[in-house]
Amino acid sequence: MGKHTKIVGPAGRFGARYGSTLRKKVALIERKMRAKHRCPRCDTLGSLRRVSIGVWTCKKCGYTFAGGAYTPRTELGRALLPEELKMMKRSKEKASSKAR
């Protein structure tokens, strides 16, 4: 890193342009994007890579999935995991079968 990029980090390439607030926001987003993420299938840390906007792939197991633009799991996506959705559907089916 350069001499004067302690706060903005990777956004230091913009120099004095675009304002400090925007450079800090870009730096935060890029740090999140380039951080080590865990694969949802094989649970390996650091093997997940961003292919394009919203597309993530694991280098170890080859699992490719859609996620967030800058992180593999978004806050909205964390609300309910696919396994939790399946469990909810099963419990609804059981409740409807008991009601019959």
HUCORCOR-V992616 format. One record per residue. RES is the residue in one letter. PHI is phi as a letter, one per 30 degrees, with the letter a starting at -180 (* if undefined). Layout:
[[RES/PHI] [RES/PHI]]
This chain:
[[M/*] [G/d] [K/d] [H/c] [T/b] [K/d] [I/d] [V/d] [G/h] [P/d] [A/d] [G/d] [R/d] [F/d] [G/i] [A/c] [R/d] [Y/i] [G/i] [S/d] [T/d] [L/d] [R/d] [K/d] [K/d] [V/d] [A/d] [L/d] [I/d] [E/d] [R/d] [K/d] [M/d] [R/c] [A/d] [K/d] [H/c] [R/c] [C/d] [P/d] [R/c] [C/c] [D/i] [T/d] [L/d] [G/j] [S/c] [L/d] [R/b] [R/d] [V/d] [S/a] [I/d] [G/i] [V/c] [W/b] [T/b] [C/c] [K/d] [K/d] [C/c] [G/i] [Y/d] [T/c] [F/a] [A/c] [G/b] [G/d] [A/d] [Y/c] [T/b] [P/d] [R/b] [T/c] [E/d] [L/d] [G/d] [R/d] [A/e] [L/b] [L/d] [P/e] [E/d] [E/d] [L/d] [K/d] [M/d] [M/d] [K/d] [R/d] [S/d] [K/d] [E/d] [K/d] [A/d] [S/d] [S/d] [K/d] [A/d] [R/d]]
